[in-house]
Every structure is written in structure tokens, then in C-alpha cells.
Amino acid sequence: MGSIRRAVVTGGSGFIGGHLAERLAREGAEVVVFDVAPPPPEALNSGAVAYVKGDITDEAAVARVITPDVDTVFHMSAVVGVDRYLSRPLDVLDVNILGTRNVLRRALDTGARVIMASTSEVYGKNPAVPWAEDDDRVVGPTSAERWTYSSSKALAEHMAFALARGHGLRASVVRYFNVYGPRQRPAYVVSRSIHRVLNGLPAEVYDSGHQTRCFTFIDDAVEGTLRVAAEPGAAGECFNIGGHRETTMAEAVGLVTRLAGADHPPRTLVTATALGDGYQDIDRRVPDTAKALRILGWRAETPLDEGIARTIAWARAAPGWLAS
């Protein structure tokens, strides 16, 4: 982690942000989480992280939390998840674009280093995988809500790079690929499948299940993020943070079912019927992580079966999550 003394984690009540804040605190940093959501239950008995409730679309509130003594801002706040893209597209745009502008401009004013979370969604449905950081974006029509997240994160990246190159902001971008693990909201393929099977329901495979992903365990994602923060040469750069094993969705769901000892085989969900015209899928999502290995010495280390088994073990001991 290097010289991080005081860090702000926006969105630190969420999945990746929460794990990141805890890791920072364990390694000795003074950590402030800034989030519109309350602290997660597991944080209530710990004094290692301070929680400030606030909205990143409120410029004054952002200025109150990113103070001149903050050396690093981990900007994890976002409205994320396909269910939210489809139901709350305006919130996706407001938070991911306007909120990011507030965070980046305040960091520029105070001189803080910024590590900004982005997404593999930025590449859209470019068929030429694996995707390197400078590869083209291929996205669907603006009439499909599915692409609000991809577009909003791309614009956020444009802001970060413009402020870095034109105004001296020390900003880096990390593009996460299908991060999973304990405490993730049950709205993603691994977390949703675990939630369903442990509640006695069959997991669901979208359409044919042939779509592929490169899953990344949360501990690996946090490690990659911290290596970006610790590397001076990462300023002004973007990094893919993703696993290197391409797995079909059907295989991933089947692995959850097997490792959880579920009685029910997965069932097929027809997205055209269940999710409507606003949803469009991506056939393959594969990162080129050569840059992260070369500059950061980072590579995802946790095999998918191990990460899923660890997540299932956590979920079995988390009745509140299972009841959600």
C-alpha cells in the first residue's frame, strides 16, 4: 500500500468499496467512507473505518469529505447492476457522470491521488477479445437502457484522463471484470446463483448460457486496486483488473450448483421475456491483463472453484444476506 495515510473511499458501503476500505484500515491507513448508503452490518462493531453519509452528486458534501489532508481517493461510487440499469437509467447517469465530476474536481483542488473504478462494460460488445485497455468500444443503441452504465463510465473515464493530461490530476482508472465474493448483492451471476440455491431455488442460466466471462475474486480485485495506488507510474493510466480463465455462464452457474450441493438443476431464463427490450447481452468478455502484469506485477490468483466455495461458506453463515 505504500505511503497512503488518509484515504477516502466513495461508495465504501458497497461491495468492492467495503472490502477495499477494510483492507486499507488493516494496513494502517486512516479511512473515511463516503456513501449515501448506511454502513454494512459487519462494520458497526469496528472503529477502524469512519463512515460519513453523503451523496457524491452534492458538490458541497464532497468538498467536506475530501479535505486537503486526504492523500488518496478511491472513487468506487456508482449505480451498478443490470437490474438498476433497466429500472433507474437516470440515476445511473447522474451518479456516474455528475458525481464523478464532483469527486475529480475536488481531488484536483486538494492534490489528492485518485483511483477510479470503471468496468469491462466500457468495451461494450466488441467481438475482438481479449480486450486491451486502448481497444475500441462497440456499444448498442441509446434507446436500450442496457448501455447507460457503459456510456456513463466511459464519460467518467474521459473526465479523468482530460483532467490528468490537461490539468495535472493524478488519476488512474481500474476496469473490473466480473468481480464476485462475500457480501455482494445477489444480483450478479455468482451471487444470485448462490442466493437462490441456498434458499432452495434452482439457479438461473440466461438464455443459452454460452456467454463467457472472466470472473475475479474480490481479494484479487482489491489487491490489484492497491497496486495501482502504490505505483507512481500508474498515474494517468488505465488497467484491466480481471481473471484470465474464460468461463461460460452455464459452467459458472453449474459450478455454484455443484459446490453448494443443490438438489435442483439450473433452469433457463429467457431474457427477452423476463427483462424486455432494454436488455442486451454480451457474448464474450475477456480482458488482456498484460499491462497490469508488466507495470503492477499483478495477476488474478484465485481459481473460480475456490472463490465460489469461499463465497458459499460465507453465505451459509450470513442469514441476513440469505433473507434479503
NUBA-28044 format. One line per field, with one value per residue (C-alpha): residue number from 1; residue in three letters; x negated, y negated, z. Coordinates in Angstrom, 1 decimal, padded with zeros to 4 digits. Example, Ala and Ser with C-alpha at 12.3 -4.5 7.8 and 13.67 -1.06 7.14 Angstrom:
BEGIN
nr = (1, 2) .
rest = (ALA, SER) .
c1 = (-012.3, -013.7) .
c2 = (004.5, 001.1) .
c3 = (007.8, 007.1) .
***
This chain:
BEGIN
nr = (1, 2, 3, 4, 5, 6, 7, 8, 9, 10, 11, 12, 13, 14, 15, 16, 17, 18, 19, 20, 21, 22, 23, 24, 25, 26, 27, 28, 29, 30, 31, 32, 33, 34, 35, 36, 37, 38, 39, 40, 41, 42, 43, 44, 45, 46, 47, 48, 49, 50, 51, 52, 53, 54, 55, 56, 57, 58, 59, 60, 61, 62, 63, 64, 65, 66, 67, 68, 69, 70, 71, 72, 73, 74, 75, 76, 77, 78, 79, 80, 81, 82, 83, 84, 85, 86, 87, 88, 89, 90, 91, 92, 93, 94, 95, 96, 97, 98, 99, 100, 101, 102, 103, 104, 105, 106, 107, 108, 109, 110, 111, 112, 113, 114, 115, 116, 117, 118, 119, 120, 121, 122, 123, 124, 125, 126, 127, 128, 129, 130, 131, 132, 133, 134, 135, 136, 137, 138, 139, 140, 141, 142, 143, 144, 145, 146, 147, 148, 149, 150, 151, 152, 153, 154, 155, 156, 157, 158, 159, 160, 161, 162, 163, 164, 165, 166, 167, 168, 169, 170, 171, 172, 173, 174, 175, 176, 177, 178, 179, 180, 181, 182, 183, 184, 185, 186, 187, 188, 189, 190, 191, 192, 193, 194, 195, 196, 197, 198, 199, 200, 201, 202, 203, 204, 205, 206, 207, 208, 209, 210, 211, 212, 213, 214, 215, 216, 217, 218, 219, 220, 221, 222, 223, 224, 225, 226, 227, 228, 229, 230, 231, 232, 233, 234, 235, 236, 237, 238, 239, 240, 241, 242, 243, 244, 245, 246, 247, 248, 249, 250, 251, 252, 253, 254, 255, 256, 257, 258, 259, 260, 261, 262, 263, 264, 265, 266, 267, 268, 269, 270, 271, 272, 273, 274, 275, 276, 277, 278, 279, 280, 281, 282, 283, 284, 285, 286, 287, 288, 289, 290, 291, 292, 293, 294, 295, 296, 297, 298, 299, 300, 301, 302, 303, 304, 305, 306, 307, 308, 309, 310, 311, 312, 313, 314, 315, 316, 317, 318, 319, 320, 321, 322, 323, 324) .
rest = (MET, GLY, SER, ILE, ARG, ARG, ALA, VAL, VAL, THR, GLY, GLY, SER, GLY, PHE, ILE, GLY, GLY, HIS, LEU, ALA, GLU, ARG, LEU, ALA, ARG, GLU, GLY, ALA, GLU, VAL, VAL, VAL, PHE, ASP, VAL, ALA, PRO, PRO, PRO, PRO, GLU, ALA, LEU, ASN, SER, GLY, ALA, VAL, ALA, TYR, VAL, LYS, GLY, ASP, ILE, THR, ASP, GLU, ALA, ALA, VAL, ALA, ARG, VAL, ILE, THR, PRO, ASP, VAL, ASP, THR, VAL, PHE, HIS, MET, SER, ALA, VAL, VAL, GLY, VAL, ASP, ARG, TYR, LEU, SER, ARG, PRO, LEU, ASP, VAL, LEU, ASP, VAL, ASN, ILE, LEU, GLY, THR, ARG, ASN, VAL, LEU, ARG, ARG, ALA, LEU, ASP, THR, GLY, ALA, ARG, VAL, ILE, MET, ALA, SER, THR, SER, GLU, VAL, TYR, GLY, LYS, ASN, PRO, ALA, VAL, PRO, TRP, ALA, GLU, ASP, ASP, ASP, ARG, VAL, VAL, GLY, PRO, THR, SER, ALA, GLU, ARG, TRP, THR, TYR, SER, SER, SER, LYS, ALA, LEU, ALA, GLU, HIS, MET, ALA, PHE, ALA, LEU, ALA, ARG, GLY, HIS, GLY, LEU, ARG, ALA, SER, VAL, VAL, ARG, TYR, PHE, ASN, VAL, TYR, GLY, PRO, ARG, GLN, ARG, PRO, ALA, TYR, VAL, VAL, SER, ARG, SER, ILE, HIS, ARG, VAL, LEU, ASN, GLY, LEU, PRO, ALA, GLU, VAL, TYR, ASP, SER, GLY, HIS, GLN, THR, ARG, CYS, PHE, THR, PHE, ILE, ASP, ASP, ALA, VAL, GLU, GLY, THR, LEU, ARG, VAL, ALA, ALA, GLU, PRO, GLY, ALA, ALA, GLY, GLU, CYS, PHE, ASN, ILE, GLY, GLY, HIS, ARG, GLU, THR, THR, MET, ALA, GLU, ALA, VAL, GLY, LEU, VAL, THR, ARG, LEU, ALA, GLY, ALA, ASP, HIS, PRO, PRO, ARG, THR, LEU, VAL, THR, ALA, THR, ALA, LEU, GLY, ASP, GLY, TYR, GLN, ASP, ILE, ASP, ARG, ARG, VAL, PRO, ASP, THR, ALA, LYS, ALA, LEU, ARG, ILE, LEU, GLY, TRP, ARG, ALA, GLU, THR, PRO, LEU, ASP, GLU, GLY, ILE, ALA, ARG, THR, ILE, ALA, TRP, ALA, ARG, ALA, ALA, PRO, GLY, TRP, LEU, ALA, SER) .
c1 = (000.0, -003.0, -002.5, 001.3, 002.0, 005.6, 007.9, 011.5, 013.4, 016.6, 019.1, 017.4, 020.6, 020.8, 019.2, 015.8, 015.5, 016.3, 013.6, 011.2, 011.8, 011.3, 008.0, 006.8, 007.6, 005.9, 002.7, 002.7, 004.4, 006.9, 010.0, 013.2, 016.1, 018.4, 021.7, 025.4, 026.0, 025.5, 022.5, 022.9, 023.9, 020.4, 018.9, 021.0, 018.7, 015.5, 014.0, 011.3, 013.2, 015.2, 018.5, 019.9, 023.3, 023.5, 024.3, 021.5, 023.9, 023.8, 020.7, 020.5, 020.8, 017.9, 015.8, 016.4, 015.1, 012.2, 010.1, 006.6, 005.2, 006.6, 003.8, 005.8, 009.4, 010.7, 013.7, 015.9, 019.4, 021.7, 025.2, 024.4, 026.2, 028.3, 031.5, 030.6, 029.6, 033.0, 035.1, 033.1, 031.2, 031.3, 029.7, 027.0, 026.2, 026.4, 024.3, 021.7, 021.2, 022.1, 020.9, 017.6, 017.1, 017.5, 015.0, 012.4, 012.6, 012.3, 009.3, 007.7, 008.2, 006.7, 004.0, 005.2, 004.4, 007.5, 008.0, 011.3, 013.4, 014.6, 015.8, 015.4, 018.8, 016.8, 015.8, 019.4, 019.8, 016.6, 016.1, 012.3, 011.3, 009.2, 009.6, 006.6, 007.0, 006.9, 009.2, 012.4, 015.8, 018.7, 022.0, 025.7, 028.3, 029.1, 032.7, 031.6, 031.1, 028.6, 025.9, 026.4, 023.8, 021.2, 021.6, 021.6, 018.4, 016.8, 017.6, 016.3, 013.0, 012.9, 013.1, 010.4, 008.0, 008.8, 008.1, 004.9, 003.5, 004.7, 004.6, 002.3, 004.7, 003.0, 005.7, 005.7, 008.6, 009.2, 011.6, 013.1, 014.1, 017.0, 015.8, 017.5, 017.2, 018.7, 021.2, 022.0, 025.6, 027.4, 028.0, 025.0, 024.4, 022.4, 024.0, 027.5, 026.9, 025.6, 028.5, 031.0, 029.6, 029.0, 032.7, 033.8, 034.4, 032.8, 030.1, 030.9, 029.0, 029.7, 030.8, 028.3, 025.6, 022.9, 021.9, 018.4, 016.9, 013.6, 014.5, 012.4, 012.4, 012.8, 009.5, 007.7, 009.6, 008.7, 005.0, 004.9, 006.5, 004.0, 001.1, 002.3, 002.4, -001.1, -002.7, -003.7, -003.9, -000.2, 000.9, 002.7, 003.1, 005.9, 005.7, 007.8, 008.4, 009.8, 009.3, 007.6, 009.8, 012.7, 015.8, 019.3, 022.2, 023.6, 020.4, 020.2, 023.9, 023.3, 020.2, 022.3, 025.0, 022.5, 020.3, 023.5, 024.8, 028.1, 030.9, 032.3, 030.5, 030.3, 033.2, 033.2, 034.3, 035.4, 034.2, 036.4, 039.4, 038.1, 036.1, 037.6, 036.1, 033.9, 031.6, 028.9, 026.2, 022.5, 021.3, 017.7, 016.0, 012.2, 009.5, 006.0, 004.1, 000.6, 000.3, 001.3, -001.3, -004.0, -003.5, -002.0, -003.2, 000.5, 002.3, 005.6, 004.6, 007.8, 009.3, 013.0, 013.9, 012.0, 013.5, 017.1, 016.5, 015.3, 018.3, 020.7, 019.2, 019.6, 023.2, 024.2, 023.1, 024.9, 028.6, 029.3, 027.9, 029.8, 033.0, 032.5) .
c2 = (000.0, -002.3, -005.8, -006.1, -007.8, -009.1, -007.8, -008.5, -005.6, -006.8, -004.0, -002.3, -000.8, 001.2, 004.5, 003.6, 000.4, 002.1, 004.8, 002.1, -000.1, 002.7, 003.7, 000.2, -000.1, 003.2, 001.9, -001.2, -003.9, -006.3, -005.6, -007.6, -006.0, -008.4, -006.9, -007.6, -004.1, -003.2, -001.2, 002.6, 004.5, 006.1, 002.6, 001.4, 003.1, 001.8, -001.6, -001.1, -003.0, -006.2, -006.5, -009.8, -009.7, -011.8, -011.9, -012.5, -014.5, -017.1, -019.1, -020.8, -017.4, -016.0, -019.0, -018.5, -014.9, -015.2, -017.6, -018.8, -016.1, -013.3, -011.9, -009.2, -009.0, -005.6, -006.5, -003.4, -005.1, -004.1, -002.9, 000.6, 003.8, 004.7, 004.5, 000.9, 000.0, 001.1, -000.4, -003.6, -004.8, -008.4, -007.6, -005.7, -008.7, -011.3, -009.4, -008.1, -011.3, -014.3, -012.6, -011.6, -015.2, -016.5, -013.9, -014.5, -018.3, -018.3, -015.9, -018.3, -021.2, -019.3, -017.5, -014.0, -011.0, -009.3, -005.6, -005.5, -002.3, -001.6, 001.5, 004.1, 002.8, -000.1, 002.2, 003.0, 005.9, 005.5, 009.1, 008.9, 010.4, 010.3, 006.5, 004.4, 001.0, -001.0, 001.2, -000.2, -000.5, 001.2, 000.4, 000.7, -002.0, -004.8, -003.6, -000.5, -001.2, 001.6, -000.8, -003.7, -002.2, -001.5, -005.0, -006.8, -005.0, -005.9, -009.5, -009.4, -008.0, -010.8, -013.3, -011.6, -011.5, -015.1, -016.4, -014.2, -015.3, -018.9, -019.9, -017.6, -015.4, -012.2, -009.8, -006.1, -004.0, -000.3, 001.6, 004.5, 007.8, 009.6, 009.3, 011.7, 012.8, 012.5, 009.7, 009.0, 008.0, 011.1, 009.5, 010.9, 014.4, 015.8, 014.1, 014.5, 018.2, 018.8, 016.9, 018.9, 022.4, 021.8, 020.7, 024.0, 022.5, 023.5, 021.2, 019.5, 019.5, 016.6, 017.9, 020.4, 019.9, 019.8, 016.3, 016.2, 014.1, 014.0, 013.9, 012.1, 012.9, 009.9, 010.3, 010.3, 007.2, 005.3, 006.3, 005.0, 001.7, 001.2, 002.0, -000.8, -003.2, -002.2, -002.6, -006.1, -005.2, -004.2, -007.9, -008.8, -005.1, -002.6, 001.1, 004.2, 006.0, 009.4, 013.1, 015.0, 018.0, 017.7, 019.5, 019.8, 018.6, 022.1, 023.5, 020.9, 021.5, 025.2, 024.9, 023.0, 025.6, 028.5, 026.8, 025.9, 029.4, 028.2, 030.5, 028.6, 028.3, 024.8, 023.6, 021.3, 017.7, 016.2, 012.6, 011.3, 012.2, 011.6, 008.4, 006.8, 005.0, 002.7, 005.7, 006.8, 009.4, 009.5, 012.8, 012.7, 010.6, 011.3, 009.0, 008.6, 008.2, 008.0, 004.3, 005.0, 007.8, 005.7, 002.5, 003.7, 007.3, 008.2, 011.3, 012.8, 015.8, 017.3, 020.2, 019.9, 023.0, 021.8, 018.4, 019.8, 022.3, 019.4, 017.3, 020.2, 020.8, 017.1, 017.1, 020.1, 018.1, 014.9, 015.4, 011.7, 011.8, 015.1, 013.4, 010.4) .
c3 = (000.0, 000.4, 001.7, 001.9, 005.2, 004.9, 002.3, 001.3, -000.3, -002.1, -002.3, 000.6, 001.9, -001.2, -002.2, -003.7, -001.7, 001.6, 001.1, 000.0, 003.0, 005.4, 003.7, 003.9, 007.5, 008.3, 006.7, 008.8, 006.8, 008.3, 006.2, 005.6, 003.7, 002.0, 000.8, 000.6, 002.0, 005.7, 006.8, 006.3, 009.5, 009.8, 010.0, 013.0, 015.6, 014.1, 014.7, 012.1, 009.4, 009.7, 007.8, 006.5, 004.9, 001.8, -001.9, -004.5, -006.6, -003.8, -004.6, -001.2, 000.6, -001.5, -000.6, 003.1, 003.0, 000.5, 002.7, 002.0, 004.3, 002.2, 000.1, -001.9, -003.1, -004.1, -006.2, -006.1, -006.0, -008.8, -009.6, -010.9, -011.8, -014.8, -012.8, -011.9, -015.5, -016.6, -013.8, -012.9, -016.0, -015.0, -011.6, -013.4, -015.5, -012.6, -010.1, -012.6, -014.5, -012.3, -009.1, -010.7, -011.9, -008.3, -007.0, -009.6, -009.5, -005.7, -005.8, -008.3, -005.9, -002.9, -004.8, -003.8, -005.9, -007.4, -008.2, -010.1, -010.6, -014.1, -015.8, -018.5, -019.7, -021.3, -024.1, -024.8, -027.3, -029.2, -030.6, -030.8, -027.5, -025.4, -024.8, -024.2, -022.5, -025.7, -027.7, -029.4, -027.7, -029.5, -027.8, -028.6, -029.3, -026.9, -026.9, -024.9, -021.2, -021.0, -022.3, -019.8, -017.4, -020.2, -021.6, -018.2, -017.1, -020.5, -020.0, -016.4, -017.8, -020.4, -017.5, -015.5, -018.5, -019.5, -016.0, -015.8, -019.1, -019.2, -015.5, -013.7, -011.8, -010.6, -011.6, -012.6, -013.8, -013.0, -015.1, -013.2, -014.8, -013.1, -009.5, -007.1, -003.5, 000.0, 000.7, -003.0, -003.6, -005.0, -008.4, -010.3, -011.8, -008.9, -006.0, -007.4, -008.1, -004.6, -003.1, -005.0, -004.4, -000.7, -000.5, -002.1, -005.5, -008.8, -010.2, -013.5, -016.7, -019.1, -022.5, -023.9, -021.2, -023.9, -022.9, -021.4, -018.6, -016.7, -013.1, -010.5, -006.8, -004.5, -002.8, -006.1, -007.3, -004.1, -004.4, -008.0, -006.9, -004.2, -006.5, -008.8, -005.9, -004.9, -008.3, -009.2, -012.9, -012.9, -012.8, -016.0, -016.9, -017.1, -016.1, -016.7, -013.4, -014.3, -014.2, -017.0, -017.3, -019.8, -018.4, -019.8, -017.7, -017.8, -016.4, -013.7, -012.6, -012.8, -010.5, -007.9, -008.0, -007.6, -004.9, -002.9, -003.1, -004.6, -005.3, -008.3, -011.6, -013.1, -015.2, -018.3, -018.1, -021.4, -021.1, -023.9, -021.9, -018.4, -018.9, -022.0, -025.0, -022.8, -022.0, -024.4, -023.5, -024.3, -025.8, -024.6, -022.0, -021.8, -020.5, -021.7, -018.4, -019.8, -018.8, -015.2, -015.0, -016.6, -014.6, -011.4, -011.2, -010.7, -011.8, -010.5, -008.4, -007.0, -009.0, -009.7, -007.8, -004.7, -004.8, -005.2, -002.4, -000.1, -001.0, -000.4, 003.0, 003.9, 002.6, 004.7, 007.8, 006.7, 007.4, 006.8, 003.3, 002.6, 003.7, 001.5) .
***
